[in-house]
Amino acid sequence: MPILKPAPHPTAVDPRIARTLWQWLALGAIAMLLVPAARGPVYLLGNMPFWLVLAPGFALLTLYRHALAAAWRAHLVRATPRRRRRFGARRLKSGVRVHLSFPRRARGEAPARAER
């Protein structure tokens, strides 16, 4: 009977592709820094900085898009200020808000008007 392994998470990154892209990016950046001819255009390939640095960078961003989105959401949640209840306000079970600055009255009782 074959051993069943759990299926990888659908957003899991294939380590072989990730390693290849990271190596491509590192070697492309080193080539850009050390070889002046790599900074210009090539007749059949086009602009070399794109193929050496930008293409693997965009591929890595696409590959890790779910992890980057989760990290960005976590950062936004931490950076968002929390709303606090006001000091004098309390919430009752029925959802009616009672403020402590007003005198407490029985329900259904009309507020007294001040005479001039």
Backbone as a ProteinNet text record, in pm:
[ID]
protein_1_A
[PRIMARY]
MPILKPAPHPTAVDPRIARTLWQWLALGAIAMLLVPAARGPVYLLGNMPFWLVLAPGFALLTLYRHALAAAWRAHLVRATPRRRRRFGARRLKSGVRVHLSFPRRARGEAPARAER
[TERTIARY]
84.8	0	90.2	63.1	149.6	130.2	236.3	231.4	172	67.2	1.2	64.9	103.4	160.5	57	53	-42.1	-3	-102.1	-77.9	-21	72.6	127.2	19.8	38.5	-54.5	-54.7	-169.9	-173	-84.7	-53.5	31.9	176.6	211.6	348.9	437.5	557.9	652.6	741.8	759.9	850	993.4	1066.2	1199.9	1299.2	1280.1	1373	1359.6	1236.6	1214.8	1264.6	1233.9	1276.9	1429.2	1497.5	1644.1	1702.8	1645.3	1693.4	1676.2	1560.9	1537.8	1629.8	1653.4	1744.5	1886.9	1930.7	2064.3	2074.4	1970.3	1968.1	1977.3	1902.8	1905	2042.6	2102.3	2233.3	2340.9	2343.4	2442.8	2420.7	2295.8	2267.1	2312.2	2290.8	2335.8	2488.4	2555.1	2702.5	2751.4	2687.8	2727.2	2704.8	2595.2	2568.7	2675.8	2722.1	2822.7	2962.1	2996.9	3134.4	3157.8	3057.1	3075.3	3001.9	3076.3	3009.5	2924.3	2960.6	2883.5	2745.3	2728.4	2599.5	2497.2	2540.9	2450.1	2380.8	2419.4	2363.2	2273.2	2227.3	2138.5	2217.4	2150.5	2204.5	2108.4	2164.2	2083.1	1963.7	1982.7	1873	1794.6	1855.2	1790	1721.3	1761.8	1702.8	1788.2	1725.8	1798.1	1844.4	1974.5	2029.5	1992.9	1986.3	1946.2	1808.8	1719.1	1588.2	1602.8	1676.9	1688.1	1775.5	1869.5	1959.2	1904.6	1827.4	1783.7	1631.3	1568.7	1425.4	1339.4	1370.8	1289.8	1290.2	1407.5	1400.8	1337.9	1353.1	1289.7	1138.2	1084.3	939.4	888.4	966.9	927.3	923.7	1019.6	1019.5	901.6	870.8	753.7	625.6	615.4	498.5	493.5	610.2	616.4	578.1	622.2	596.8	481.6	390.2	284.9	193.3	164.3	74.7	142.6	269.3	341.9	359.6	386	400.2	267.8	158	26.4	-7.1	23.9	-3.4	81.9	208.7	295.3	247.4	201.8	151.7	24.1	-66.4	-187.7	-154.2	-59.4	-19.4	39.7	117.2	175.2	66.3	-31.6	-139.6	-224	-247.4	-326.9	-253.4	-122	-45.1	-37.6	-32.9	-17	-148.6	-262.1	-391.6	-422.5	-451.2	-484.6	-619.5	-627.2	-750.9	-842.8	-971.7	-1068.1	-1101.8	-1099.9	-1134.7	-1270.7	-1335.4	-1462.5	-1436	-1532.4	-1518.4	-1530.6	-1470.4	-1461.9	-1599.6	-1688	-1816.5	-1924.9	-1900.8	-2006.5	-2003.6	-2123.3	-2138	-2239.8	-2227	-2320.4	-2402	-2534.2	-2623	-2646.1	-2709.5	-2734.5	-2824.9	-2917.2	-3010.2	-2946.8	-2824.5	-2757.9	-2780.8	-2852.3	-2877.7	-2756.9	-2712.7	-2595.7	-2641.5	-2582.1	-2615.2	-2490.2	-2503.8	-2389.7	-2400.6	-2291	-2294.3	-2310.1	-2291.9	-2303.5	-2449.7	-2544	-2683.9	-2736.5	-2832.8	-2887.8	-2964.9	-2961.6	-3032.4	-3181.9	-3260.1	-3404.9	-3466.1	-3584	-3656.9	-3701.6	-3717.9	-3760.4	-3902.4	-3921.9	-4053.7	-4077.9	-3990.6	-4008.4	-3952.7	-4029.8	-3986.9	-3886.5	-3786.5	-3690	-3755.4	-3716.2	-3770.7	-3708.7	-3792.6	-3741.6	-3705.6	-3598.2	-3555.3	-3639.7	-3684.5	-3763.8	-3670.1	-3711.8	-3629.5	-3657.6
-117.1	0	124.5	223.2	341.9	431.4	499.2	594.1	724.6	769.5	892.8	1011.1	1108.5	1230.5	1341.9	1432.4	1542.8	1629.5	1675.4	1761.8	1894.6	1951	2080.9	2188.4	2288.5	2401.7	2463.9	2507.2	2560.8	2683.4	2754.3	2871.4	2839.5	2709.6	2672.5	2700	2746.1	2781.6	2661.3	2629.2	2520.8	2566.7	2497.3	2544.3	2542.1	2453.9	2450.4	2576.2	2619.1	2741.2	2862	2867.3	2981.9	2990.7	2879.3	2880.2	2925.6	2876.9	2916.3	3066.5	3119.4	3263.3	3347.1	3304.4	3378.3	3375.6	3261.4	3252.7	3339.6	3337	3419.8	3567.9	3608.2	3747.2	3785.8	3699.8	3730.2	3737.2	3640	3641.6	3759.2	3792.9	3909.1	4039.1	4052.7	4175.3	4183.7	4071.6	4071.7	4105.4	4048.4	4078.2	4225.3	4282.2	4424.7	4512.8	4473	4553.7	4538.5	4418.6	4392.1	4401.8	4376.6	4375.3	4494.9	4593.6	4711.7	4680.7	4579.5	4546.6	4491.5	4442.2	4386.7	4495.3	4619.3	4729.4	4787	4743.2	4798.7	4701.8	4743.5	4656.6	4549.8	4439	4331.4	4315.1	4290.6	4291	4195.9	4071.9	3974.5	3967.9	4004.6	3988.9	4114	4228.4	4351.9	4410.9	4474.1	4542.9	4441.9	4431.7	4331.9	4355.9	4479.7	4494.9	4435	4439.4	4377.6	4227.8	4161.2	4015.3	3969.1	4051.1	4008.8	4038.3	4146.2	4186.7	4196.4	4267.4	4292.9	4168.9	4088.7	3969.4	3870.6	3835	3744.6	3810.5	3941.1	4011.1	4007	4032.9	4025.7	3882.3	3785.7	3646	3607.3	3655.2	3627.1	3694	3816.7	3884.3	3808.4	3757.3	3679.6	3548.1	3485.8	3357.2	3370.4	3478.3	3498.8	3595.8	3611.6	3712.5	3686.9	3561.5	3531.8	3563	3529.1	3559	3709.4	3779.7	3925.5	3992.3	3943.3	4000	3976	3857.8	3828.5	3916.1	3936	4022	4166.9	4212	4349.2	4368.2	4268.5	4277.4	4281.1	4199	4198.5	4333.2	4392.8	4524.5	4630.9	4625.1	4723.7	4709.7	4587	4565.7	4621.6	4601.3	4655.9	4807.3	4864.2	5009	5084.1	5017	5083.3	5110.6	5236.3	5264.5	5203	5154.1	5093.1	5201.5	5184.7	5278.1	5231.3	5322.7	5290.3	5347.3	5283.7	5340.1	5468.7	5553.7	5677.2	5646.4	5731.3	5706.2	5696	5787.9	5792.7	5706.4	5643.1	5568.1	5421.9	5367.4	5225	5166.5	5040.5	4975.1	4874.7	4884.9	4793	4668.9	4567.8	4444	4466.6	4560.3	4583	4664	4710.6	4787.3	4936.1	4981.6	5122.6	5181.5	5293.4	5355.9	5457.3	5451.9	5543.6	5623.6	5753.3	5838.9	5887.9	5886.4	5919.4	6068.2	6153.9	6297.4	6339.8	6259.6	6291.9	6223.2	6287	6221.5	6096.4	5999.2	5874.3	5893.5	5847	5858.4	5721.9	5704.9	5581.1	5583.8	5469.6	5463.8	5517.5	5588.5	5641.9	5776.7	5822.3	5949.9	6060.6	6166.9	6277.8	6364	6415.9	6501.5	6632.1	6680.6	6805.9	6922.9	7022.6	7140.3	7248.2	7315	7422.4	7547.3	7612.4	7733.9	7852.4	7949.2	8068.3	8172.9
0	0	0	-89	-95.5	26.7	61.5	172.9	120.8	186.3	144.4	214.7	137.4	192.7	176.8	271.5	255.5	136.2	66.4	-49.1	-1.1	-75	-33.5	-41	40.3	40.4	-98.3	-150.3	-286.7	-305.3	-199.1	-212.5	-179.9	-163	-132.1	-253.8	-226.3	-330.6	-357.7	-484.3	-521.9	-494.3	-407.4	-369.9	-485.2	-583.4	-697.5	-781.7	-804.9	-884.3	-807.1	-678.2	-596.9	-593.2	-573.2	-567	-701	-812.5	-944.6	-967.1	-928	-946.5	-859.1	-733.3	-646.2	-701.9	-754.5	-813.1	-938.3	-1020.9	-1140.8	-1103.5	-1002.6	-958.4	-903.5	-821.4	-764.1	-872.6	-962.2	-1069.8	-1164.6	-1190.4	-1275.9	-1212.4	-1080.8	-1012.5	-1011.7	-990.4	-993.5	-1133.9	-1236	-1374.1	-1405.8	-1357.5	-1382.1	-1318.7	-1200.3	-1131	-1191.4	-1235.4	-1277.6	-1427.5	-1508.7	-1654	-1714.6	-1762.3	-1819.6	-1942.7	-2019.8	-2139.7	-2104.1	-1983.5	-1942.4	-1909.8	-1907.7	-1875.2	-1997.7	-2115.1	-2237.3	-2309.6	-2427.5	-2505.9	-2582.4	-2606.9	-2689.8	-2807	-2925.7	-3046.9	-3039.8	-3003.3	-3005.2	-2874.1	-2763.3	-2632.5	-2581.2	-2629.4	-2579.2	-2468.4	-2375.4	-2269.3	-2164.2	-2141.2	-2049.6	-1903.4	-1853	-1712.5	-1683.6	-1781.1	-1760.8	-1739.9	-1828.4	-1821.4	-1705.8	-1662	-1554.5	-1415.5	-1400.8	-1267	-1256	-1345.5	-1331.9	-1356.8	-1456.8	-1485.6	-1368.6	-1312.5	-1196.4	-1074.2	-1060.4	-948	-957.2	-1076.2	-1094.4	-1077.8	-1124.9	-1109.2	-961.1	-882.5	-738.5	-669.7	-708.8	-651.2	-683.2	-804.7	-842.9	-766.5	-749.3	-680.9	-533.4	-470.3	-327.4	-301.8	-396.8	-382.2	-263.9	-233.1	-120.8	12.4	24.3	147.8	164.8	54.7	62.5	99.2	43.8	77	223.7	275.2	416.3	507.1	470.3	550.8	546.6	431.2	418.6	500.2	496.8	578.8	726.9	769.8	910.4	949.4	860.6	888.8	898.7	808.3	811.6	937.1	982.2	1102.9	1224	1230.4	1343.3	1337.8	1216.4	1202.1	1219.6	1210.3	1221.7	1368.4	1402.3	1541.8	1578.1	1697.6	1745.6	1800.1	1775.8	1833.6	1973.5	2063.3	2201.2	2233	2328.1	2373	2448.4	2443.2	2519.9	2667.8	2746.4	2889.8	2954.3	2921.2	2990.2	2929.5	2820.2	2753.5	2796	2816.3	2847.3	2752.9	2723.9	2634.9	2716.2	2701.7	2771.2	2686.5	2743.6	2670.8	2550.1	2559.5	2449.2	2337.1	2356.2	2252.7	2265.5	2369.3	2389.6	2460.4	2414	2473.3	2578.4	2694.2	2802.5	2833.2	2839.4	2868.1	3011.3	3083.3	3225.3	3254.2	3153	3179.8	3196	3149.3	3165.6	3292.5	3361.2	3480.4	3442.1	3529.2	3503.1	3527.9	3433.9	3446.1	3420	3469.1	3440.7	3295.5	3235.7	3096.5	3082.1	2972.3	2943.7	3009.7	3093.8	3163.5	3075.5	3057.3	2973.9	3052.8	2985.2	3055.2	3099.2	3213.8	3267	3191.7	3159.6	3091	3190.3	3164.6	3252.9	3224.5	3330.7	3312.3	3302.9	3226.1	3206.5	3305.8
[MASK]
++++++++++++++++++++++++++++++++++++++++++++++++++++++++++++++++++++++++++++++++++++++++++++++++++++++++++++++++++++

